Amino acid sequence: MTDTKHADYRSALRESHMLSGMPVSRKSTEKAAAPRKASARATAQPAVAPPRTWTFLTNHAHVLLCLAQGESLTARELSVLIGITERSVQAILADLIADGYLKKSKVGRRNRYTVNRAGRLRHPLESAHSVGQLIDALS
């Protein structure tokens, strides 16, 4: 990873911490941003459906993509970038290491994760493709 990309990740992390103090759940931000509701009698408008929150890529894919771009990221930094808890990131890292998609090594007190680009995707529809092809397509 180049120094410029690494600096971009760090500045994004600092910015998110400065703006919010700590990462907050989606529910609390939606609750804080939602205007106060009038009584049911006062409004004759139909209820508005909440915005959809699903994404095409799983959190496992997000972790892999982030590590492919910046392998020196910590679990804490990954959690802020992806928007999930640090514990969830640790569980995902354990899954990816156990299945051979990541290799973990120690560098001082930190863990360094290396992506196995030759690893095959697990689902039968994508099993002809490698992790490297997925990363290249999305980077």
N, C-alpha and C positions, 0 to 999 in steps of 0.2 A: 504494500500500500504506500502510495506516495505521501510525503509530508503534508502536501496541500489537502488531500482527502482526509487525512488524519485530523488536521486542524479544523476542517469543516465539521467532522463528527463531534469534536470537542466543543466547538462553538455552538452547535445545535444543542448539545447537552447542557451547556452553561445557560443558554437562552431559555430552555424549557424550565430549568430550575429557578432562574430569576423571575420568570413570568408567573410561575405557579407555586414556587416554594418546594413542592413535592408533587410527584405524579398523582393525579386523582382519578377516581373511577369515572366511567362514562356516565353512570347514573347520577352522580353528584353534580357533574358539569351540566347535564341536561336539566336537572332540577333547578340549579342556580340560574340557568339561562332562560328558563321558561317563564313567561309572564304569568301573573296571578290570574287564576280562573274566576270568571264571574259566576254567579249562581246559575243553575240550569234553567231557571225560569227567565232570567234576564237575557240569555242568548238563545237564539233560534237557529244558529248555524250548526251544521254537522261537525262532529269531532274530526280533527285533523290527525291522520295516521302519523305515528312517530317515524323519523327517518330510518331507513334500513342501515344496519351496521355490519353486514357481512362483507367479506372480501373474497376474491378469487383464490388467493394464496393462503395456505395455512400458516400458523405461527412457526411450525418447523421450517417451512420454506423461507420465511422472513429471517429466521436465525441463520440459515445457511447462506442466504444472499448477503446479509450484513457481514458475516465472517469472511465471505469470499472477497468482499471489498476492503475489509479492515480486520485482519486476523488478530490484531492486538487488543480488541475490545474485550472488556470485562463483562460478566453477567449483569452487573448493575447498569453498565452503559447500554448493553443490548436491551435490557428491560425498558429503559427510557426511550430508546429509539423505536422499539416495536410497539410499546404501549401496553405491556403486560407486566405481571409481577416478576421480581427477581427469582422467586421460587419456581415459577413456571419456566423461566429461561433455564434454570438449573436442571429441571426435569427433562426439558427438550434436549439440552446438551447431552445428558446421560443417554437418552434414546438414540441420538445421532452417533454418539461414540460407540454404543453397544452394537449398532447395526453397521458400523464401519464407514459411515459417511464423514466422520470427523476423527482426527487424531489429536490427542491432548498431550502436551509436553509442558514442563515447568521451565520458566525463564525467571530466575530470581524467585520472588514470592508470588508471581502471577502465573496463570495458566495461559498457554498459547494454543490456539486451535487451528489446525490445518485441514482444509476441505479436501476430501478424496474426490477429485473431479471425475475419476473413472467409475465411481459407484453407479449402479443401475437404479433407475426409479422403480419403486416397489409395485405400483398398480399394474395389472396386466395390460391396460391400454397404453401405458407409457414405458413399459419395461424394455423396449428397444432403444430407449434414449438414456443418456448418462446425465449425471448431476452437472457435469461441465457444460453440456449442451443447454441445460435449463438455465444455468448461470449466464452463459453467453447470450441466450435469447432475451433475458430480462435485464441485462446490464447495459 
